[in-house]
Amino acid sequence: MRRARFVERRALCRGAVHVPVGVLIGPWMGTRSMAEWVRTEWGIVRKHGEMDWRQRGRWLRQWVPFGTRTISWGIFSITAGPLTKGAASTWAAKKWSQSSARGVHIYIEASGEQNVPDGGFVYASNHESLIDILVLGAALPGNFKWAVKRSVMNIPFLGWHLRLAGHVPVDRSKGKDAAVAVTEAFESVLRDEKPLLVFPEGTRTEDGKLKAFKNGAFQAAVRTGKPVVPVALNGTFTLMSRDEIDTGGGKSREDRLVTVQIGQPLYPNTELEETEAVANLRARTRAAVVDMLAKVSSPEAAAVSTRQL
């Protein structure tokens, strides 16, 4: 495991797309941490004893096909990706996101695509739900890399695809050294002129309110001189909040509509010292997300967090 993480970090810092499959996959790539992710992140595990047969049936109808799609696209990605320098993996990720969103009956409306700059930049989105990555994967343009919770990297097929496609694992429980390594990996992606998608809140909202933003991606943007593109997601919390097991039984488009707003790129202030420039860029990005949310959602969703920045 120690050797695998060394190779993984070295590959990320070089901006590599592919590393040896045997090194990354291992026997089951951390079964224990995968089980912990399922236990803490999946509502069905926490609410298993509270579910009636109707809820169980709806869960099976939504997530068994989702699992099948994930396995199918994952196999395609890890098979064809190394043969196409990652192009097949990028295409598979987009198709997986789009087909999975349709599979759980999510309607997506995206706006602001004209704001997306060329080259490397940071997409910074609020984080409402477990299904956010499906929506953003389907809606956002570009071959972007995700900042992914490390435990998700341990999910068979999905995690294998994420690792081979060069996405960035994030583990906030490992302390300062791990945070430094993640920031370096972010910088590597940006210097390689690729977009990077992050959830600067770090974790999903528990109450629908926007949380404080963390520094990592903004520090990488300041150090590389790359812009941050604010993204406002609205509707996924209503469909599937942290404690829900599925996206509900509503059938109308209005009930299942999710909007994705892409804001104007925000550039680092080069006249400030690094610490001040990071705080300034972080604050402007969060303000832009709050402003976009306020235009389409309830006041609660755009409320200012009481946590200190």
Beta strands, then each sheet from edge to edge (+ up, - down):
strand 1: 107-111
strand 2: 121-125
strand 3: 145-149
strand 4: 168-170
strand 5: 195-198
strand 6: 228-234
strand 7: 257-262
sheet 1: 1+ 7+ 6- 2- 5- 3- 4-
end
